[in-house]
Amino acid sequence: MSILEVAVVGYGLAGSVFHAPLIAADPRMRVSVVVTSSVERAEQARREHPGVRVVRHPDELFTAPGRIGLVVIATPNRTHAPLARRALDAGFPVVVDKPFTVTVADAEDLLARARRSGLPLSVFQNRRWDGDFRTLCELVATGKLGRVHRFESRFERWRPAPKGSWREIGSHQEGAGILLDLGSHLVDQAVTLFGPVRSVYCELDRRRAGITTDDDAFVALTHSNGVRSQLWMNAVAAQLGPRFRVLGSEAGYLTYALDPQEDALRSGRRPDDGMPWGAVGPERWGVLGAEPDFAPLPTAPGDYPAFYSAMAAAVLDGAPVPVDPRDAVTTVHLLAKARESAAAGLTLTA
């Protein structure tokens, strides 16, 4: 069996928690190179992936790639486009962490480069494999909700004290802010479920002292099919709202709490540790039905490993990539429109 040698560029939270463990757990992939300038993170990478080659700068990777067959970009948002551009130009298939890019122009440029070169390019929209989202996709596809007319989706947190990270003290031109961070998940999920968008409305606020960008956002999308998506992302929610509230002509679906895979990865678990992965206990199932009849609905297991399994198949077998980069271009475009809407205080045509 062919083994795909992978280079992970960046070994902060995204690289060390969300990418490398999933890559290492896939039988067709191996974390071969990690790029990080941090001595502490270099030591961490060597502990977690014995035999890995650690280099301090992307130049060292591109000048001496060895047998690398895939480059994963897991660096701060502002560097996604230039690093992905270098990797594609050097002839490597690429995965870019969300958000794909900061600007629409950069997103379109990467898409064009991948098309010209014929190289696989994908974006790590892992929340498509959340268990509650997989469950909702099945409900929509099978018509159990009837005709959906309203989709409410939230990523809310209670973090009243800023951590001082670049996501909080950078500018939106550098890719900071909650709209680009969590909005990239919520917009992608809405468009995946309900298709093209005809109008966008957005509210952006900065609630905490000491930060320089948005930490409280609301986005309303009106889809071409008439569905209205209402999306909240918030770092200062003292009481958390439902993760999903979806209303249809026949039934609704309501669920709380986030998919457990993030917490599992943060705690050091890996999908190949022999324990059930992504399972959601009955106490966290959503509720399906219409007044006055409701029933708990089992949540499908989350499956982040499916992303890299599909990426291995794309590179090694010529299969489709797990997330079409054209979808990511759409998401970047809608987020840019959302920021324009907030600045103007208007609903804008998408």
Secondary structure, DSSP 8 states (H G I E B T S, - for coil): ---EEEEEE--SHIIIIIIHHHHHHSTTEEEEEEE-S-HHHHHHHHHHSTT-EEESSHHHHHHS-TT--EEEE-S-GGGHHHHHHHHHHTT--EEEESS--SSHHHHHHHHHHHHHHT--EEEE-GGGG-HHHHHHHHHHHHTTT-SEEEEEEEEE-B--S----HHHHS-GGGT-SHHHHTHHHHHHHHHHHH--EEEEEEEEE--STT--S-SEEEEEEEETTS-EEEEEEESB-SS---SEEEEESS-EEEE-S--THHHHHHTT--TTSSS--S---GGG-EEEEETTEEEEE------THHHHHHHHHHHHH----SS-HHHHHHHHHHHHHHHHHHHHTS-EE-
